[in-house]
Amino acid sequence: MPAEQLNISLPPKMARFIRAKVKSGRYANPGEAVLDAVRMMQDAEVVALRDEVMQGVEEVERGECLEFDEKGLKAFFRDVNIRGRERFEGGRKQR
């Protein structure tokens, strides 16, 4: 996949940090350091998502969930929609 070039601005402290990593030999250039940082952010998001899913699975296993049939689910979302509209309208009136 071809690389897309982005021009970014960093605060001086972050720029010094990147240059120090390159100078230490850990990275060949600033671009490699930024790529590694982005990969770490992606990995962290995957880990966080996995943790949230596992938390949900554990809650279901402990019975900490609600079960709905089709009729109950429709009623639940109808209620959410009504409360959301009321909240939205209430916020508009306060302005």
C-alpha positions in Angstrom: 0.0 0.0 0.0 1.5 3.4 -0.9 2.3 5.7 1.9 0.4 9.0 2.3 2.5 11.9 3.4 1.2 14.1 6.2 2.7 17.2 7.4 2.2 17.6 11.1 3.1 20.2 13.7 4.3 19.1 17.2 4.8 21.1 20.3 8.5 21.7 20.9 8.6 19.2 23.8 7.2 16.4 21.6 9.5 17.3 18.7 12.5 17.1 21.0 11.3 13.7 22.2 11.1 12.4 18.7 14.5 13.8 17.7 16.0 12.2 20.8 14.6 8.8 19.9 16.1 9.1 16.4 19.4 10.3 17.8 19.5 7.3 20.2 19.3 5.0 17.2 16.0 3.5 18.1 14.5 4.9 14.9 16.1 5.8 11.6 14.0 8.9 11.1 11.2 10.9 12.7 8.6 9.2 10.4 9.5 5.8 11.8 9.0 7.1 15.4 5.6 8.5 14.5 4.6 5.3 12.8 5.5 3.3 15.9 3.5 5.7 18.1 0.4 5.4 15.8 0.8 1.6 15.9 0.9 1.7 19.7 -2.3 3.8 19.7 -4.0 1.3 17.4 -2.9 -1.6 19.6 -4.2 0.2 22.7 -7.6 0.7 21.1 -7.9 -3.0 20.2 -6.9 -3.9 23.8 -9.4 -1.5 25.3 -12.2 -2.8 23.0 -11.3 -6.4 23.8 -11.4 -5.5 27.5 -14.9 -3.9 27.2 -16.2 -6.9 25.3 -14.9 -9.3 27.9 -16.4 -7.1 30.7 -19.7 -7.4 28.9 -19.4 -11.2 28.5 -18.6 -11.5 32.2 -21.6 -9.4 33.1 -23.9 -11.6 31.0 -22.4 -14.7 32.6 -23.2 -13.2 36.1 -26.8 -12.5 34.9 -26.3 -8.8 35.0 -28.2 -8.2 31.8 -31.7 -7.7 30.5 -33.3 -10.1 28.0 -35.8 -8.9 25.5 -38.1 -10.5 23.0 -38.8 -8.7 19.8 -41.8 -6.8 21.3 -39.9 -5.9 24.4 -36.9 -4.6 22.4 -39.2 -2.5 20.2 -40.8 -1.0 23.4 -37.4 -0.4 24.9 -36.1 1.5 21.9 -39.4 3.4 21.6 -38.9 4.6 25.2 -35.3 5.6 24.5 -36.4 7.5 21.5 -39.1 9.3 23.4 -36.8 10.2 26.3 -34.2 11.4 23.9 -36.6 13.7 22.1 -37.8 15.1 25.4 -34.3 15.7 26.5 -33.4 17.4 23.2 -36.5 19.6 23.2 -35.9 20.5 26.9 -32.4 21.6 26.0 -33.6 23.7 23.2 -36.2 25.5 25.4 -33.4 26.4 28.0 -31.4 28.3 25.4 
